[in-house]
Amino acid sequence: MNARSALFDLYGDHLRARGGTAPIASLVRLLSALDIAAPAVRTAVSRMVRQGWLTPVRLPAGPAYTLTPRAVRRLDEAAHRIYRHLGAWDGHWQLLVIERVRERARRDRLAAGLAYLGYARLDETTWIGPRPSPELDPLLDAEQVRAERFRSTYDGDARGLVARSWDLDGLGGAYERWLTEAHALVCDGAGSGADPAGGGDPADERAFAVRSRLVHEWRKFLFRDPGLPASLLPPEWPGTDAARFFDAEAARLLPGASRFVDRCLRAASPS
């Protein structure tokens, strides 16, 4: 886990609900529980400021960093997908016809961004997704690309459309591997050692570290899983068991992880 990814996870999983601002001292302490050194944290924070994800602010506790509106939108959208707060599918597809982009770097960025938002490519300029994304407009604006949009039904075999558009075999295999590794992570974390910094309950720090790694690995599915409706997925879909395990373990570990986060935030505040 690199420092930048860990910071995105930390802000999305804990700090967004606490106002989206944290002192740099707290960020360093929290990521030290994930074996990420202070210089790497500071470098990643500076990079996220340059990229428009964080803004420096001054708190009584000292230098701090808060989420930008762009980061709030990204983390809120990610949270809906991570915890599958997507609502029922209405049977309509979101169809995009993108203007042709000749510059390769911009074309690659656009393709990566659309895939992250859950769209699949039908041909060079046409993309399809199961749901609209609130991040679509910012992506198109950033790349200065126009798109025609349609809310469509499909007069054909919807399961076949899904199978042709997304790599379900690869995605299902990824869920099976994740579940095996997640079981091992939770079992290893249950018996790990003492609090290296001293003070507080070491079990809370372990809960934070295990949950952070669990969320980090689960978050990678944002780049692969578009949130397809269950009715269009293969029977005995591996993602169902994986999601059930993630939900149960994330909920079990949350109280201890939250106590550790709150303790680190309090430690940076002036007494």
ChimeraX attribute file (.defattr): number of C-alpha atoms within 10 A of each C-alpha:
attribute: neighborCount
match mode: 1-to-1
recipient: residues
	/A:1	12
	/A:2	12
	/A:3	22
	/A:4	18
	/A:5	12
	/A:6	21
	/A:7	20
	/A:8	17
	/A:9	18
	/A:10	20
	/A:11	22
	/A:12	20
	/A:13	19
	/A:14	17
	/A:15	21
	/A:16	18
	/A:17	10
	/A:18	11
	/A:19	11
	/A:20	17
	/A:21	21
	/A:22	26
	/A:23	22
	/A:24	21
	/A:25	19
	/A:26	21
	/A:27	23
	/A:28	20
	/A:29	20
	/A:30	24
	/A:31	21
	/A:32	16
	/A:33	19
	/A:34	19
	/A:35	12
	/A:36	17
	/A:37	14
	/A:38	17
	/A:39	11
	/A:40	15
	/A:41	23
	/A:42	17
	/A:43	13
	/A:44	18
	/A:45	22
	/A:46	17
	/A:47	14
	/A:48	19
	/A:49	17
	/A:50	11
	/A:51	10
	/A:52	13
	/A:53	20
	/A:54	23
	/A:55	18
	/A:56	18
	/A:57	13
	/A:58	12
	/A:59	14
	/A:60	10
	/A:61	18
	/A:62	14
	/A:63	13
	/A:64	19
	/A:65	22
	/A:66	22
	/A:67	24
	/A:68	17
	/A:69	13
	/A:70	13
	/A:71	20
	/A:72	18
	/A:73	15
	/A:74	16
	/A:75	20
	/A:76	14
	/A:77	17
	/A:78	17
	/A:79	16
	/A:80	12
	/A:81	19
	/A:82	22
	/A:83	13
	/A:84	11
	/A:85	11
	/A:86	14
	/A:87	9
	/A:88	8
	/A:89	14
	/A:90	10
	/A:91	13
	/A:92	15
	/A:93	17
	/A:94	17
	/A:95	24
	/A:96	22
	/A:97	17
	/A:98	17
	/A:99	13
	/A:100	13
	/A:101	17
	/A:102	8
	/A:103	8
	/A:104	9
	/A:105	10
	/A:106	15
	/A:107	15
	/A:108	12
	/A:109	13
	/A:110	20
	/A:111	18
	/A:112	13
	/A:113	18
	/A:114	23
	/A:115	20
	/A:116	18
	/A:117	26
	/A:118	23
	/A:119	28
	/A:120	23
	/A:121	18
	/A:122	16
	/A:123	10
	/A:124	12
	/A:125	14
	/A:126	18
	/A:127	21
	/A:128	25
	/A:129	24
	/A:130	22
	/A:131	23
	/A:132	17
	/A:133	14
	/A:134	13
	/A:135	15
	/A:136	13
	/A:137	13
	/A:138	12
	/A:139	16
	/A:140	16
	/A:141	10
	/A:142	11
	/A:143	15
	/A:144	11
	/A:145	16
	/A:146	15
	/A:147	15
	/A:148	10
	/A:149	15
	/A:150	13
	/A:151	15
	/A:152	13
	/A:153	13
	/A:154	10
	/A:155	6
	/A:156	8
	/A:157	10
	/A:158	14
	/A:159	13
	/A:160	10
	/A:161	13
	/A:162	18
	/A:163	15
	/A:164	13
	/A:165	17
	/A:166	19
	/A:167	13
	/A:168	17
	/A:169	10
	/A:170	11
	/A:171	17
	/A:172	19
	/A:173	13
	/A:174	16
	/A:175	20
	/A:176	17
	/A:177	13
	/A:178	20
	/A:179	20
	/A:180	11
	/A:181	14
	/A:182	22
	/A:183	15
	/A:184	11
	/A:185	15
	/A:186	17
	/A:187	12
	/A:188	11
	/A:189	16
	/A:190	12
	/A:191	10
	/A:192	12
	/A:193	10
	/A:194	12
	/A:195	15
	/A:196	10
	/A:197	10
	/A:198	8
	/A:199	8
	/A:200	13
	/A:201	13
	/A:202	18
	/A:203	20
	/A:204	21
	/A:205	23
	/A:206	24
	/A:207	24
	/A:208	26
	/A:209	22
	/A:210	26
	/A:211	25
	/A:212	25
	/A:213	19
	/A:214	20
	/A:215	19
	/A:216	18
	/A:217	14
	/A:218	19
	/A:219	18
	/A:220	12
	/A:221	18
	/A:222	17
	/A:223	14
	/A:224	19
	/A:225	21
	/A:226	19
	/A:227	20
	/A:228	16
	/A:229	15
	/A:230	13
	/A:231	10
	/A:232	14
	/A:233	16
	/A:234	13
	/A:235	8
	/A:236	8
	/A:237	15
	/A:238	19
	/A:239	20
	/A:240	13
	/A:241	14
	/A:242	20
	/A:243	17
	/A:244	10
	/A:245	15
	/A:246	22
	/A:247	13
	/A:248	10
	/A:249	17
	/A:250	17
	/A:251	11
	/A:252	13
	/A:253	20
	/A:254	18
	/A:255	13
	/A:256	18
	/A:257	23
	/A:258	18
	/A:259	17
	/A:260	24
	/A:261	21
	/A:262	14
	/A:263	16
	/A:264	20
	/A:265	21
	/A:266	13
	/A:267	14
	/A:268	18
	/A:269	14
	/A:270	9
	/A:271	6
